[in-house]
């Protein structure tokens, strides 16, 4: 039973890998262009989120 | 000496990122100065610590960083021995990837389910791309909510062999005490005897990742 389920799971992972589009994961163009400074790209992405205001510290 | 940085990431929600982050940090805090960085806009880590009573605060401070995560992490490395970054459950914003660019290790909690396994294929791809910028990043899969008698759980090891990312021997079993500790704003280290088995799991996990 264990082997059967394990094999099925393993097969399903293999299938998922084979169907995985190679460019689906976003790596920002700026990060590609400037490997030494990927941080700048992220600043913009994070600052754009209305859910994130400023730094919150716990405990005070 | 600069802090070791552990990111906890998975783009799928509900895999136990915050549970792992909080308990990992609580365990690491016994060995050195530790800080939790809440990089998830949901703010679950902050909420967790916020539930702790004044007389028994969560043993590790939690800060939420809204911008320039890599720069802030690099800066904080000088003041701590361990930094634990609780990443958001998405790859779309680039926040998880940016955390990984300045991390030593990324821990990927996965539930023993096919859907979680499939979702992790995408994360593995993302990690490969991050390694272009941080070739020393060590990713590890950790099975969460393991149920040893469950066939799916028992089949996980074989399925995880399909990944290029190594799976840790240590795992977190499905235990109510993990959820209880969240409700009490605590960690399994402060849950008395009922927390002992979970405590042992986290201790074993810490030993394994510090050795690796």
Interface residues (C-beta under 8 A of the other chain):
Chain A: X1 X2 X3 X4 X5 X6 X7 X8 X9 X10 X12 X13 X14 X16 X17 X20 X22 X24 X25 X26 X27 X28 X31 X35 X38 X39 X41 X42 X43 X45 X46 X47 X49 X51 X52 X53 X54 X55 X56 X57 X58 X59
Chain B: X41 X42 X43 X46 X49 X50 X57 X58 X61 X62 X63 X64 X65 X66 X67 X68 X69 X70 X71 X91 X92 X93 X94 X95 X97 X98 X101 X114 X117 X118 X121 X122 X125 X126 X129 X132 X133 X151 X152 X154 X155 X156 X157 X158 X159 X161 X162 X163
